[in-house]
Amino acid sequence: MSNLEKVAPGQRIRSLPAGDWNAFVDAARGSLKLLAAAQLPAKLRTKVALSDVVQNTALEAYSSADRFEGTTKQELFAWLRQILRNNVLDTVRRYR
C-alpha cells in the first residue's frame, strides 16, 4: 500500500514524499490518455500524439505541485484532468 492510500482526512497530499506524488501522477497516465483521446479532435490526433499531451500534463503537475490545494486523491485527479483539459485546448488553438 502506497502512502497515497494512507492519506488521512485533511492531510495535504503534496506533503507526501515526492516519490508517492510522482507515483500517483504516473498511475493516472492511462486514464489521462483516455480523456485526451476523448477531448482532442480526431483531425488533430494525426498531428499530435496523445502521449505528448499527457506527458506535458504530468510535467506541468510536477512543476506546479506546490500550488495544488487539495487534500484527497480525487481532488488530485480532478486537478490533473483540468491541467489536461487546458493542454488540449492549447493544442487545439495551436493547430487551428
C-alpha positions in Angstrom: 0.0 0.0 0.0 1.4 3.3 -1.0 1.4 6.4 1.2 -1.3 7.8 -1.0 -3.6 5.0 0.2 -2.9 6.0 3.8 -3.6 9.7 3.4 -5.6 10.8 6.5 -8.6 13.1 6.0 -7.3 16.6 5.9 -3.7 15.6 5.3 -2.3 17.5 2.3 -1.3 15.2 -0.4 1.5 17.5 -1.6 3.2 17.0 1.8 3.8 13.3 0.9 7.2 12.2 -0.3 7.9 13.2 -3.9 8.0 9.5 -4.9 4.4 9.0 -3.8 3.2 12.1 -5.6 5.0 11.1 -8.7 3.7 7.5 -8.5 0.1 8.8 -8.4 0.6 11.0 -11.4 2.3 8.2 -13.3 -0.5 5.8 -12.3 -3.0 8.3 -13.7 -1.4 8.5 -17.1 -3.6 5.7 -18.6 -6.8 7.5 -17.6 -5.4 10.8 -18.7 -4.6 9.3 -22.1 -8.2 8.1 -22.5 -9.5 11.5 -21.5 -7.1 13.2 -24.0 -8.4 10.9 -26.8 -12.0 11.9 -26.0 -11.2 15.6 -25.9 -8.7 16.0 -28.8 -10.4 16.3 -32.1 -9.8 13.4 -34.4 -8.2 15.6 -37.1 -5.5 16.7 -34.7 -4.7 13.2 -33.5 -2.7 12.7 -36.7 -0.6 15.7 -35.8 -0.3 15.4 -32.0 0.4 12.2 -30.1 -1.9 11.7 -27.1 1.1 10.6 -25.1 2.7 14.0 -25.7 -0.3 15.8 -24.3 -0.3 13.5 -21.3 3.4 14.0 -20.8 3.0 17.8 -20.8 0.3 17.4 -18.3 2.5 15.3 -16.0 5.4 17.7 -16.3 3.1 20.7 -15.5 1.8 18.8 -12.5 5.3 18.1 -11.2 6.4 21.6 -11.7 3.4 23.2 -10.1 2.8 20.7 -7.2 3.3 23.4 -4.7 0.2 25.1 -6.0 -2.1 22.1 -5.5 -4.5 22.9 -2.7 -6.5 19.7 -2.5 -6.3 17.0 0.2 -7.6 13.9 -1.5 -6.7 11.6 -4.4 -9.9 12.6 -6.0 -9.1 16.3 -5.9 -5.6 15.5 -7.2 -7.1 13.6 -10.2 -9.6 16.4 -10.8 -6.7 18.9 -10.8 -4.8 16.7 -13.3 -7.9 16.5 -15.5 -8.1 20.3 -15.5 -4.4 20.6 -16.5 -5.0 18.1 -19.3 -8.1 20.0 -20.5 -6.1 23.2 -20.6 -3.3 21.4 -22.6 -5.8 20.0 -25.0 -7.3 23.5 -25.5 -3.9 25.0 -26.1 -3.1 22.2 -28.6 -6.3 22.9 -30.5 -5.6 26.6 -30.6 -2.1 26.0 -31.8 -3.2 23.9 -34.8 -6.2 25.9 -35.8 
